[in-house]
Amino acid sequence: MALRLKSDVCTAATEYGTVLLDQRSGEYWELNPTGTLVVRTLLEGGDEQDAVNALVAEFDIDRDRAARDVATLTEQLRSSGLAS
């Protein structure tokens, strides 16, 4: 399923990855390069499997670990109210 950030969440690229700012609470999340790749893939319309494939292609990570990481990150973003 594609990911959509809530309208009050801003993103900013950093030297290390990406920062997500929740303008409602003032809290922010800093995503490392793998998290950035996952979120970018999902925001561009890809599904979780596309994000897993992107991680496997870009980083030295096995498919099972990539799938767990993608599922964990997307669940955290949704449960925190940053994404739907």
C-alpha positions in Angstrom: 0.0 0.0 0.0 1.3 3.4 -0.9 2.1 5.8 1.9 0.7 9.3 2.3 2.1 11.8 4.8 -0.5 13.8 6.7 -0.9 17.4 5.4 0.7 18.9 8.5 3.9 16.8 8.1 6.8 18.5 6.4 9.9 16.8 5.0 13.5 18.1 4.7 16.5 16.3 3.2 19.6 16.3 5.3 23.2 15.1 4.7 22.3 11.9 6.6 18.7 11.2 5.3 15.4 12.9 5.8 13.6 14.7 8.7 9.9 14.5 9.1 8.4 17.4 11.1 4.9 17.0 12.7 3.8 20.7 12.7 0.9 19.8 15.1 3.2 18.7 17.9 6.5 20.1 16.9 8.1 16.6 17.1 10.3 15.4 14.4 11.7 12.1 13.1 15.1 11.6 11.6 15.2 8.9 9.0 18.5 7.2 8.1 19.3 6.4 4.4 17.3 3.2 4.5 14.3 4.8 6.1 14.5 7.6 3.5 14.6 5.1 0.6 11.5 3.3 2.1 9.5 6.4 2.6 10.5 7.9 -0.8 9.5 4.6 -2.6 6.1 4.6 -0.8 5.4 8.3 -1.4 6.1 7.8 -5.1 3.3 5.3 -5.3 5.2 2.1 -4.6 3.9 -0.6 -2.3 5.7 -2.3 0.6 7.1 -4.9 -1.8 8.6 -2.2 -4.0 10.2 -0.7 -0.9 11.7 -4.1 0.0 13.0 -4.5 -3.5 14.6 -1.1 -3.3 16.3 -1.9 0.0 17.7 -5.2 -1.3 19.0 -3.5 -4.5 20.6 -0.6 -2.7 21.9 -2.0 0.5 23.6 -5.3 1.6 20.5 -6.6 3.3 18.6 -9.9 3.0 14.9 -9.9 1.8 13.4 -11.1 5.1 15.2 -8.3 7.1 14.2 -5.7 4.5 10.5 -6.8 4.7 10.6 -6.6 8.5 12.2 -3.2 8.4 9.7 -1.8 5.9 6.7 -3.2 7.9 8.0 -1.8 11.1 8.7 1.7 9.7 5.3 2.0 8.0 3.5 0.8 11.1 5.4 3.4 13.2 4.6 6.2 10.8 0.9 5.3 10.7 0.5 4.7 14.5 2.3 8.0 15.2 -0.2 9.8 13.1 2.4 11.0 10.6 1.0 9.0 7.7 -2.0 7.1 6.4 
